[in-house]
C-alpha cells in the first residue's frame, strides 16, 4: 500500500470513530416509576433529571437510607409535599440553636 492511500484509510477510520460518539442511545435511568409515597424519614437523596437528549422525560430518583433507588412518577401528587417536608426539616436543622458543644466558626 502506498502512503497516501494508507493515510486516507486511517483518516476515514478516525472520522467513523468520531461520528459514533454523536449517536447517543436514548437511555432513561428509570425503566419503571411508582406512584406510591415514600416516607420523608427514608429519604437519603433526591435526584431530578430534566428532559435531555438521553431521555425524553423528567426523571425523579429517590435514594433511600438502605441505598435502594426508587423512581417516582413526576406527576405523583404526594411528591411536592415530600419536598416541602424535607425543606422544613433541613431549615430547622441548619438554623437550630447552638449549644455549648457546637463549634462556631
C-alpha positions in Angstrom: 0.0 0.0 0.0 1.3 3.4 -0.7 1.4 6.2 1.9 -1.4 8.4 0.6 -3.9 5.5 0.5 -2.9 4.4 3.9 -3.3 7.9 5.2 -6.8 8.1 3.6 -7.9 4.8 5.2 -6.6 6.0 8.6 -8.4 9.3 8.3 -11.6 7.6 7.2 -11.4 5.3 10.2 -10.8 8.2 12.6 -13.9 10.0 11.2 -16.0 6.9 11.6 -14.9 6.5 15.2 -15.6 10.2 15.9 -19.1 10.1 14.4 -20.0 7.1 16.6 -19.9 9.5 19.7 -22.6 11.6 18.0 -25.1 8.8 18.2 -26.5 8.6 21.7 -28.9 5.9 22.6 -31.9 7.3 24.4 -31.5 5.6 27.7 -33.5 6.8 30.6 -32.3 5.8 34.1 -35.8 4.9 35.3 -37.4 2.0 33.4 -40.4 1.9 35.8 -41.8 4.6 38.1 -44.0 4.4 41.2 -46.9 6.5 42.4 -46.6 5.1 45.9 -45.5 7.6 48.6 -42.0 7.4 50.1 -41.7 8.5 53.8 -39.5 11.5 54.4 -37.7 9.6 57.1 -36.5 7.1 54.5 -35.1 9.6 52.0 -31.3 9.9 51.8 -31.1 11.8 48.4 -33.4 13.1 45.7 -32.1 13.5 42.1 -34.2 15.2 39.4 -33.1 14.8 35.9 -34.8 17.1 33.3 -35.6 16.2 29.8 -32.5 15.8 27.7 -31.1 14.2 24.6 -30.6 11.0 26.6 -34.2 10.7 28.0 -37.3 12.4 26.7 -39.0 12.7 30.1 -38.2 14.2 33.5 -36.9 11.6 36.0 -37.1 11.7 39.7 -34.9 9.2 41.6 -35.0 8.9 45.3 -32.2 7.1 47.1 -33.4 5.7 50.4 -31.3 5.0 53.5 -30.8 1.4 52.6 -29.2 2.5 49.3 -32.0 1.3 47.1 -33.1 3.7 44.3 -36.8 4.4 43.7 -38.0 6.1 40.5 -41.0 8.3 41.2 -43.6 9.4 38.6 -43.1 13.2 38.2 -46.9 13.5 38.3 -47.3 11.8 41.7 -49.5 14.1 43.8 -47.6 13.4 47.1 -44.1 14.4 45.8 -44.4 18.2 46.3 -45.5 17.6 49.9 -42.4 15.4 50.4 -40.2 18.2 49.1 -41.8 20.7 51.5 -41.4 18.4 54.4 -37.7 17.8 53.6 -37.1 21.6 53.1 -38.7 22.3 56.5 -36.6 19.6 58.2 -33.4 21.0 56.5 -34.3 24.6 57.6 -34.9 23.6 61.2 -31.7 21.5 61.4 -29.5 24.3 59.9 -31.0 27.2 61.9 -31.4 25.5 65.2 -29.9 27.0 68.4 -26.2 26.5 69.0 -25.3 24.5 72.1 -22.1 24.6 74.1 -20.7 21.6 72.2 -21.4 23.1 68.8 -18.4 24.9 67.5 -18.9 28.3 66.0 -16.7 29.4 63.2 
